[in-house]
Amino acid sequence: MKLADRVAIVTGAASGIGRAIAETLAREGARVAIFDVNETGAGETARAIETAGGTARAYDVDVTKKAVVDAAVADVVGRWGALHVAVSNAGWDRPAPFVETSEDFWDKVLAINLKAAIIFTRAVLETMMKQQHGRIVFIASDAGRVGSTGEAVYSAAKGGVIAFTKTIAREVARHRINVNCVCPGPSDTPLFQSFVAENPKLGESLKRVIPWGRLGVPDDVAPAVVFLSSDDAAFITGQTISVSGGLTMV
Ligand SMILES: NC(=O)c1ccc[n+]([C@@H]2O[C@H](COP(=O)([O-])OP(=O)(O)OC[C@H]3O[C@@H](n4cnc5c(N)ncnc54)[C@H](O)[C@@H]3O)[C@@H](O)[C@H]2O)c1
């Protein structure tokens, strides 16, 4: 097991990619805290991990609320005595032409996809700096590398996460904290299905432009996160890796 006795937090792990990341980290031996606003889904993820013999705990956390995130991170560290892996995965969008979107919508997209990553990083770094060890993995998106029609503000937020990754990686390298970013391409999750509900041809048209010829699935992304969280990636920091079947090659 690559992560025996490690403590991990995964945000947005009630569903989709975050759930797969949480379950895969747990299979590698990590104790996993699940931060999500979806209490039911978070509980299901925790139960699935425990049924498989792992250790998990679900937290009702809105990642856009700094005080709530700070308190939940402190609870995890108090309970399990350390924090080795922090995965900032929670995200949200609703595709629409930019000129049809409102300021309230921009604020929501930026809060969940960018500011939450900043809040979470600030919350976890204190412990990781004391330990002189830590792994932070951000889940951004290929939209942040190459753009995505109908996702202008989301792309800006995810591009911000990629840039944030690089600067934080530079700042905390001396504390032996690795900071990397994984960019999924279009992946079949509840979030993606909400896009398909509005545009039923989306899945088929994306399959045609993905060299691998299919959409991603959450289990495509999770192993990349495990790798970046493990000792195998000890000398890798500040990097952005796409998991998208070759859709983007940058
Ligand atoms: N599915 C895709 O095609 C795709 C592509 C590129 C990037 N991503 C990114 O992958 C990540 C996971 O997306 P997914 O497709 O699994 O979506 P999903 O909707 O299945 O899961 C996202 C999770 O985030 C949680 N969440 C949303 N807002 C939150 C908040 N304020 N506080 C706490 N939790 C919150 C949701 O409750 C949900 O459990 C996101 O960052 C998304 O932007 C997804």
The ligand as an SDF file (V2000), in Angstrom:
LIG
                    3D

 44 48  0  0  0  0  0  0  0  0999 V2000
  -16.7750   15.7850  -14.8900 N   0  0  0  0  0  0  0  0  0  0  0  0
  -16.0380   16.4590  -15.7390 C   0  0  0  0  0  0  0  0  0  0  0  0
  -16.2060   16.3760  -16.9630 O   0  0  0  0  0  0  0  0  0  0  0  0
  -14.9080   17.3300  -15.2370 C   0  0  0  0  0  0  0  0  0  0  0  0
  -13.9720   17.7910  -16.1570 C   0  0  0  0  0  0  0  0  0  0  0  0
  -12.9390   18.5890  -15.7160 C   0  0  0  0  0  0  0  0  0  0  0  0
  -12.8180   18.9080  -14.3720 C   0  0  0  0  0  0  0  0  0  0  0  0
  -13.7470   18.4440  -13.4920 N   0  0  0  0  0  0  0  0  0  0  0  0
  -13.5770   18.8410  -12.0950 C   0  0  0  0  0  0  0  0  0  0  0  0
  -13.5310   17.6710  -11.2970 O   0  0  0  0  0  0  0  0  0  0  0  0
  -14.0210   17.9770   -9.9810 C   0  0  0  0  0  0  0  0  0  0  0  0
  -15.0860   16.9720   -9.5950 C   0  0  0  0  0  0  0  0  0  0  0  0
  -16.1790   17.1220  -10.4820 O   0  0  0  0  0  0  0  0  0  0  0  0
  -17.2350   15.9690  -10.7570 P   0  0  0  0  0  0  0  0  0  0  0  0
  -17.4430   15.9280  -12.2080 O   0  0  0  0  0  0  0  0  0  0  0  0
  -16.8630   14.7440  -10.0160 O   0  0  0  0  0  0  0  0  0  0  0  0
  -18.5560   16.6670  -10.1420 O   0  0  0  0  0  0  0  0  0  0  0  0
  -19.6750   16.1360   -9.1280 P   0  0  0  0  0  0  0  0  0  0  0  0
  -20.7620   17.1550   -9.1800 O   0  0  0  0  0  0  0  0  0  0  0  0
  -19.9900   14.7240   -9.3760 O   0  0  0  0  0  0  0  0  0  0  0  0
  -18.9110   16.2470   -7.7440 O   0  0  0  0  0  0  0  0  0  0  0  0
  -18.5660   17.5000   -7.2010 C   0  0  0  0  0  0  0  0  0  0  0  0
  -18.7460   17.4540   -5.7060 C   0  0  0  0  0  0  0  0  0  0  0  0
  -18.4170   18.7580   -5.1880 O   0  0  0  0  0  0  0  0  0  0  0  0
  -19.3880   19.0530   -4.1740 C   0  0  0  0  0  0  0  0  0  0  0  0
  -19.4890   20.4940   -3.9770 N   0  0  0  0  0  0  0  0  0  0  0  0
  -19.9560   21.4340   -4.8320 C   0  0  0  0  0  0  0  0  0  0  0  0
  -19.9540   22.6360   -4.2510 N   0  0  0  0  0  0  0  0  0  0  0  0
  -19.4710   22.4590   -2.9920 C   0  0  0  0  0  0  0  0  0  0  0  0
  -19.2400   23.3280   -1.8870 C   0  0  0  0  0  0  0  0  0  0  0  0
  -19.5060   24.6430   -1.9600 N   0  0  0  0  0  0  0  0  0  0  0  0
  -18.7290   22.8040   -0.7530 N   0  0  0  0  0  0  0  0  0  0  0  0
  -18.4620   21.4770   -0.6580 C   0  0  0  0  0  0  0  0  0  0  0  0
  -18.6700   20.6120   -1.6660 N   0  0  0  0  0  0  0  0  0  0  0  0
  -19.1730   21.0950   -2.8180 C   0  0  0  0  0  0  0  0  0  0  0  0
  -20.6790   18.4600   -4.7040 C   0  0  0  0  0  0  0  0  0  0  0  0
  -21.6460   18.2980   -3.6740 O   0  0  0  0  0  0  0  0  0  0  0  0
  -20.1940   17.1480   -5.2830 C   0  0  0  0  0  0  0  0  0  0  0  0
  -20.1990   16.1210   -4.3270 O   0  0  0  0  0  0  0  0  0  0  0  0
  -14.5200   19.4150  -10.0320 C   0  0  0  0  0  0  0  0  0  0  0  0
  -13.5190   20.2930   -9.5510 O   0  0  0  0  0  0  0  0  0  0  0  0
  -14.7350   19.6500  -11.5190 C   0  0  0  0  0  0  0  0  0  0  0  0
  -14.6440   21.0060  -11.8560 O   0  0  0  0  0  0  0  0  0  0  0  0
  -14.7850   17.6580  -13.8950 C   0  0  0  0  0  0  0  0  0  0  0  0
  1  2  1  0
  2  3  2  0
  2  4  1  0
  4  5  1  0
  4 44  2  0
  5  6  2  0
  6  7  1  0
  7  8  2  0
  8  9  1  0
  8 44  1  0
  9 10  1  0
  9 42  1  0
 10 11  1  0
 11 12  1  0
 11 40  1  0
 12 13  1  0
 13 14  1  0
 14 15  2  0
 14 16  1  0
 14 17  1  0
 17 18  1  0
 18 19  2  0
 18 20  1  0
 18 21  1  0
 21 22  1  0
 22 23  1  0
 23 24  1  0
 23 38  1  0
 24 25  1  0
 25 26  1  0
 25 36  1  0
 26 27  1  0
 26 35  1  0
 27 28  2  0
 28 29  1  0
 29 30  1  0
 29 35  2  0
 30 31  1  0
 30 32  2  0
 32 33  1  0
 33 34  2  0
 34 35  1  0
 36 37  1  0
 36 38  1  0
 38 39  1  0
 40 41  1  0
 40 42  1  0
 42 43  1  0
M  CHG  2   8   1  16  -1
M  END
$$$$
